[in-house]
């Protein structure tokens, strides 16, 4: 199977040289990390089986959040932690998408535009939810940024996981229908207005065509069931990278072919690009260094500590199926891989030091 790391190791240097003046530091770091991931460059450990005399090399991962090899375990850990936030009620998924005329500006000014996307979408939703004819109270939101379409095209949008209800002024829970949360047309207009007002305060406002403020902005809302199901729905968006290794079909004649599923039919298709165009599409989804792509608002904001109280209010007899482990329970014995032949734990015989200044 062809991997992204193999492609980057073969053409990464040429790509960096050709676009030296255009590559962002975050793009350079992503290419370097993917190329070095789980190779001798980052160091590692050597293990040997006493029974079979088999030697096993375990190299360090790069831990870059855009590396396909490093994100599955992180996603599983995040999913476990979020169970403590769950409320015993139904949930909705809201999706806010930046319109096409704004995307070129967003791609060139990612940190600013992504922050505005988060903030304006959250404020519009919270404001509309306060309407007594709708939710009539304070809601909770977990937001996740997603920038790619299925064939790696640039398509910035944010998903919000929202419980079906909110706290009113008397601190009482007001539940919504299981099938309806907020009117998306009204939410779309409010989102657009807030984004326009926020962008007017920046120098980028004049770079945006005025037609964008007169077209419809896409906002989508759908019920996703109970909390456990909703988290499983959202979790892949947290740590999924723009392209997983299993979707790469082949790399030959300086072209990359990968699979993607069409959103309208659900059928699998293939896309073939020159290797430089393939890397360009992949890198446009690399986020700025330190950018937080998962954010919490309202009842789920870090300053709030109301989830436990709400859980008992909504369902007093509820006992959560998930319990946060104590720190003492997290202590683990040293990692020892199993022998491929006899399946017995192997012993550490050597530590390999990193050959770069990158963290192991």
C-alpha positions in Angstrom: 0.0 0.0 0.0 1.3 3.5 -0.9 1.4 5.9 2.0 1.5 9.7 2.2 4.9 9.4 3.9 6.3 7.5 1.0 5.1 10.1 -1.5 6.5 13.0 0.6 9.8 11.2 1.1 10.2 11.0 -2.7 9.0 14.4 -3.8 8.9 16.5 -0.7 12.3 18.1 -1.2 11.6 19.0 -4.8 8.2 20.5 -3.8 9.8 22.6 -1.0 12.5 23.8 -3.4 10.0 24.8 -6.1 7.7 26.6 -3.8 10.2 27.9 -1.3 8.9 31.4 -1.2 5.2 30.4 -1.0 5.2 27.6 1.6 4.1 28.6 5.1 6.1 27.4 8.1 3.3 25.1 9.1 3.3 23.5 5.7 7.1 23.0 5.8 6.8 21.4 9.3 4.0 19.1 8.2 5.9 17.8 5.2 9.0 17.3 7.4 7.1 15.5 10.1 5.2 13.2 7.8 8.4 12.3 6.0 10.2 11.4 9.3 7.4 9.7 11.1 8.3 6.3 12.4 11.7 6.4 10.8 15.2 6.3 12.3 15.3 10.1 12.0 13.2 10.4 15.1 14.8 7.7 17.1 13.1 4.8 18.9 13.8 1.6 20.7 15.2 -1.9 19.8 13.5 -4.9 21.4 14.6 -8.6 21.3 12.7 -11.8 22.1 14.7 -14.0 24.5 13.0 -17.1 23.2 13.1 -16.6 19.5 16.0 -14.2 19.2 13.8 -11.9 17.0 14.7 -8.2 16.9 12.1 -5.5 16.6 12.7 -1.8 15.8 10.0 0.5 17.2 10.5 4.1 15.9 9.0 7.2 17.3 6.0 8.9 15.7 6.1 12.6 14.7 2.9 13.5 16.7 2.0 16.0 14.0 -1.8 16.4 14.0 -1.8 16.3 10.2 0.0 13.0 9.9 -2.2 10.0 8.9 -0.2 7.7 11.1 -0.5 9.6 14.4 -4.1 10.4 14.9 -6.2 7.3 15.5 -5.2 6.8 19.2 -5.6 10.6 19.9 -9.2 10.4 18.5 -10.0 7.5 20.8 -8.7 9.3 23.8 -10.7 12.4 23.0 -13.8 10.4 22.6 -13.4 8.8 26.1 -12.8 12.2 27.7 -16.0 13.7 26.2 -18.3 11.2 27.8 -18.0 13.2 31.0 -19.7 16.2 29.2 -22.7 14.2 27.9 -26.1 15.2 28.9 -28.9 12.6 28.9 -30.9 14.2 26.1 -31.1 14.2 22.3 -28.6 16.2 20.2 -28.3 18.1 16.9 -25.5 18.7 14.5 -25.3 22.2 13.1 -23.0 23.0 10.1 -21.9 26.5 9.0 -20.2 26.8 5.7 -18.2 29.7 4.3 -19.5 30.7 0.8 -17.3 30.3 -2.2 -16.4 34.0 -2.7 -14.9 34.1 0.8 -12.7 31.0 0.4 -9.7 32.6 -1.3 -9.5 35.2 1.4 -9.9 32.5 4.1 -7.2 30.4 2.6 -4.7 33.3 2.6 -5.7 34.4 6.1 -6.6 31.2 7.9 -6.2 32.1 11.5 -8.3 35.3 11.3 -11.1 33.8 9.1 -11.4 30.5 11.0 -11.6 32.4 14.3 -14.4 34.5 12.8 -16.2 31.5 11.5 -16.2 29.9 15.0 -17.1 33.0 16.9 -19.9 34.3 14.5 -21.5 30.9 14.1 -21.6 30.3 17.8 -22.9 33.8 18.7 -25.6 33.6 16.0 -26.8 30.2 17.3 -26.7 31.3 21.0 -28.6 34.6 20.2 -31.3 32.8 18.2 -31.7 30.1 20.9 -32.5 32.7 23.5 -35.8 33.4 21.6 -38.7 32.3 23.9 -40.5 30.9 20.8 -37.5 28.5 20.2 -35.2 27.2 22.9 -35.6 30.1 25.3 -32.4 29.6 27.2 -28.6 29.2 27.3 -27.4 26.2 25.2 -24.1 24.2 25.0 -22.0 23.8 21.9 -19.0 21.8 20.9 -17.5 23.1 17.7 -15.1 21.4 15.3 -13.4 23.0 12.2 -13.3 21.0 9.0 -11.7 22.4 5.9 -11.8 19.8 3.1 -14.3 18.2 0.8 -14.1 14.5 -0.1 -11.7 15.0 -3.1 -9.4 17.4 -1.1 -11.0 20.6 -2.4 -11.0 23.6 0.0 -14.3 23.7 1.7 -14.1 25.4 5.2 -17.0 24.8 7.5 -17.6 24.2 11.2 -19.7 21.5 12.9 -21.4 22.1 16.2 -22.7 19.4 18.4 -25.6 20.8 20.4 -27.9 19.2 23.0 -31.6 19.6 22.3 -32.5 22.2 24.9 -31.2 24.9 27.2 -31.3 26.5 30.6 -33.9 29.3 31.0 -33.5 32.3 33.4 -34.8 30.2 36.3 -32.2 27.6 35.7 -34.7 25.1 34.4 -34.1 22.9 31.4 -36.2 23.6 28.3 -36.1 20.7 25.9 -36.7 21.1 22.1 -38.5 18.7 19.8 -36.4 15.7 18.8 -36.7 16.7 15.1 -36.3 20.5 15.2 -33.8 22.8 16.9 -33.6 26.2 15.2 -34.9 27.6 11.8 -31.9 27.4 9.5 -33.0 30.3 7.3 -33.1 32.8 10.1 -29.9 31.3 11.5 -28.2 31.7 8.1 -29.1 35.4 7.9 -27.9 36.1 11.4 -24.7 34.3 10.9 -24.0 36.2 7.7 -24.8 39.6 9.4 -22.5 38.8 12.3 -19.7 37.7 10.0 -20.0 40.9 7.9 -20.0 43.1 10.9 -16.9 41.4 12.3 -15.0 41.4 9.0 -15.7 45.1 8.6 -13.4 45.7 11.6 -10.5 44.2 9.7 -8.5 45.3 6.6 -9.7 42.3 4.7 -13.3 43.6 4.3 -12.5 45.4 1.0 -11.0 42.3 -0.5 -14.3 40.4 -0.3 -16.8 40.9 -3.2 -19.9 42.7 -2.1 -22.1 39.9 -3.7 -21.2 37.6 -0.8 -23.4 39.6 1.5 -26.4 39.1 -0.7 -26.2 35.4 -1.4 -27.6 32.6 0.8 -25.1 31.2 3.3 -25.4 27.5 3.9 -26.4 26.4 7.4 -27.6 22.9 8.0 -29.2 21.2 11.0 -29.9 17.6 11.6 -30.8 15.4 14.6 -28.2 12.9 15.6 -29.8 11.0 18.5 -28.5 10.6 22.0 -25.1 11.8 23.3 -23.2 8.6 22.9 -24.2 8.3 19.2 -23.6 12.0 18.6 -20.0 11.8 20.0 -19.2 8.9 17.7 -20.6 10.9 14.8 -18.4 13.9 15.7 -15.2 12.2 16.8 -13.9 11.4 13.3 -13.9 15.1 12.5 -11.7 15.9 15.4 -8.5 14.0 14.5 -9.2 12.9 10.9 -6.6 14.3 8.5 -7.5 15.4 4.9 -6.5 12.1 3.5 -5.9 8.7 5.1 -3.3 6.3 3.7 -6.0 3.6 2.9 -7.5 6.0 0.4 -4.4 6.3 -1.7 -4.6 3.8 -4.6 -1.3 4.3 -6.4 1.6 6.7 -7.1 3.2 6.3 -10.5 4.4 8.4 -13.4 4.5 11.4 -11.1 0.7 11.2 -10.5 -1.3 10.2 -7.4 -4.6 8.4 -7.5 -6.9 8.3 -4.5 -10.4 7.2 -3.7 -13.2 9.4 -2.4 -16.9 8.9 -1.8 -19.4 11.2 -3.5 -21.5 13.0 -1.0 -24.7 12.8 -3.2 -24.7 9.1 -4.1 -22.3 7.6 -1.6 -20.5 5.8 -4.4 -16.7 5.5 -4.5 -14.8 7.4 -7.2 -11.1 7.9 -8.0 -9.3 11.1 -8.6 -5.9 11.4 -10.3 -3.7 14.5 -9.8 -0.1 15.4 -10.5 1.9 14.8 -7.3 2.5 18.6 -6.8 -1.2 19.4 -7.2 -1.9 16.5 -4.8 0.5 18.0 -2.2 -0.9 21.5 -2.7 -4.4 20.3 -2.0 -3.3 18.4 1.0 -1.3 21.3 2.5 -4.1 23.8 2.2 -5.8 21.9 5.0 -2.8 22.2 7.3 -3.8 24.5 10.2 -1.7 27.3 11.6 0.6 26.4 14.4 -1.2 26.3 17.7 -4.7 26.8 16.2 -7.4 25.3 18.3 -9.8 23.4 16.0 -12.1 22.1 18.8 -14.0 24.8 20.9 -16.6 24.8 23.6 -19.3 27.4 24.1 -22.2 28.2 26.4 -22.9 25.4 28.9 -19.9 23.5 27.7 -17.4 26.5 28.0 -14.4 25.8 30.1 -15.5 28.3 32.8 -18.8 26.4 33.2 -19.2 23.5 35.6 -22.9 22.8 35.1 -22.9 19.4 33.2 -23.2 17.3 36.3 -26.0 19.4 37.8 -27.8 19.3 34.5 -27.4 15.6 34.2 -29.1 15.1 37.5 -31.8 17.6 36.7 -32.6 16.0 33.4 -32.5 12.4 34.7 -31.9 12.1 38.4 -31.5 8.4 38.4 -29.0 8.4 35.6 -25.7 6.7 36.3 -23.1 7.4 33.6 -21.7 4.3 31.8 -18.3 6.1 31.7 -16.3 7.0 34.7 -13.2 9.2 34.6 -10.2 7.1 35.9 -8.2 8.2 38.8 -4.6 9.3 38.2 -3.4 6.2 40.1 -5.3 4.0 37.6 -3.5 5.6 34.7 -0.1 4.3 35.6 0.9 1.8 33.0 3.7 -0.7 32.8 6.5 0.0 30.3 5.6 -0.7 26.7 6.8 -4.1 25.6 5.8 -5.3 22.1 4.9 -8.9 21.5 7.1 -11.2 19.5 5.6 -11.9 16.1 6.6 -15.6 16.4 5.9 -16.7 20.0 3.7 -13.8 21.0 5.7 -13.3 24.2 6.7 -9.8 25.5 10.0 -8.6 24.1 12.8 -7.0 26.1 14.3 -3.5 25.5 17.9 -3.8 24.5 18.7 -0.4 23.0 17.4 3.2 22.8 17.9 5.0 19.5 18.4 8.7 19.8 16.7 11.2 17.4 18.8 12.4 14.5 16.9 15.7 14.3 15.9 18.5 16.6 12.3 17.5 16.2 10.6 16.1 19.3 10.2 12.3 19.4 
